[in-house]
Amino acid sequence: MGADWGVSRPLVDAGWADYRYQVGQTGSTVAPRVLISFGVSGAIQHLAGMGRSECIVAVNQDATAPIFSVAHYGIVADCIDIIKEWLNQCKGTK
């Protein structure tokens, strides 16, 4: 798949991830073919680091989250539920 992962600043600030994974104005700029965003609100600083992505899929339970203004596809749902279902679907394709 050639996938990698990144996080928003609040996760780095909380100590859940190392700074090297931070995407945004004060972190890295990424431009993948597909970026899947789980639970990211879409602060302008974070959007600055991901805006050149070819296709953005956003999952957030807040239908008014700013991330949806830049997403090509949006899913209004709890990201944990979506991740669980995605993993179940992946297990079935092996």
C-alpha positions as CSV (number, residue, x, y, z in Angstrom):
1,M,0.0,0.0,0.0
2,G,2.9,2.4,0.7
3,A,1.0,4.1,3.4
4,D,2.3,6.3,6.2
5,W,0.7,8.2,9.1
6,G,0.7,11.6,10.6
7,V,-1.0,13.4,13.4
8,S,-2.3,16.8,14.3
9,R,-0.6,19.0,16.9
10,P,-2.9,18.2,19.8
11,L,-1.7,14.6,19.7
12,V,1.9,15.7,19.8
13,D,1.2,18.1,22.6
14,A,-0.5,15.4,24.6
15,G,2.5,13.1,24.2
16,W,0.6,10.5,22.1
17,A,2.9,10.9,19.1
18,D,6.4,12.2,18.3
19,Y,6.8,15.6,16.7
20,R,8.2,14.0,13.5
21,Y,4.7,12.7,12.7
22,Q,3.1,16.2,13.1
23,V,1.4,17.5,9.9
24,G,0.7,21.2,9.7
25,Q,2.1,24.7,9.7
26,T,4.5,23.8,12.6
27,G,5.1,20.3,11.3
28,S,5.5,18.5,8.0
29,T,3.8,19.3,4.7
30,V,2.4,16.2,3.0
31,A,0.9,15.7,-0.5
32,P,-0.2,12.1,-0.8
33,R,-2.5,10.7,-3.5
34,V,-5.0,9.9,-0.8
35,L,-5.1,11.3,2.7
36,I,-7.6,9.8,5.2
37,S,-8.3,12.0,8.2
38,F,-9.8,10.5,11.3
39,G,-11.2,12.9,13.9
40,V,-9.2,15.9,12.7
41,S,-11.3,19.1,13.1
42,G,-9.4,21.0,10.4
43,A,-7.7,23.8,12.1
44,I,-6.1,26.2,9.6
45,Q,-2.6,25.3,10.8
46,H,-3.2,21.6,10.1
47,L,-4.9,22.2,6.7
48,A,-1.8,24.2,5.7
49,G,0.2,21.0,5.9
50,M,-2.1,18.7,3.9
51,G,-3.8,21.0,1.4
52,R,-1.9,19.7,-1.6
53,S,-3.2,16.1,-1.2
54,E,-4.9,14.8,-4.3
55,C,-7.8,13.3,-2.5
56,I,-8.9,14.0,1.1
57,V,-11.3,11.7,2.9
58,A,-12.4,13.2,6.2
59,V,-14.1,11.3,9.1
60,N,-15.4,13.4,11.9
61,Q,-18.6,13.2,14.1
62,D,-19.0,17.0,13.9
63,A,-20.8,17.8,10.7
64,T,-19.6,21.4,10.9
65,A,-15.9,20.6,11.3
66,P,-13.8,22.8,9.0
67,I,-12.0,19.7,7.6
68,F,-15.1,19.0,5.5
69,S,-14.6,22.3,3.6
70,V,-11.4,20.8,2.0
71,A,-12.4,17.1,1.9
72,H,-13.3,15.5,-1.4
73,Y,-15.3,12.9,0.6
74,G,-16.7,13.3,4.0
75,I,-18.1,10.9,6.5
76,V,-20.0,12.2,9.5
77,A,-19.5,9.4,12.1
78,D,-17.5,8.4,15.0
79,C,-14.0,7.6,13.7
80,I,-13.6,4.6,16.0
81,D,-16.7,3.0,14.4
82,I,-15.4,3.6,10.9
83,I,-11.9,2.3,11.7
84,K,-13.3,-0.9,13.3
85,E,-15.5,-1.5,10.2
86,W,-12.6,-0.8,7.8
87,L,-10.4,-3.3,9.7
88,N,-13.2,-5.9,9.5
89,Q,-13.5,-5.3,5.8
90,C,-9.7,-5.6,5.3
91,K,-9.6,-8.9,7.2
92,G,-12.2,-10.3,4.8
93,T,-10.1,-9.5,1.8
94,K,-7.0,-11.6,2.7
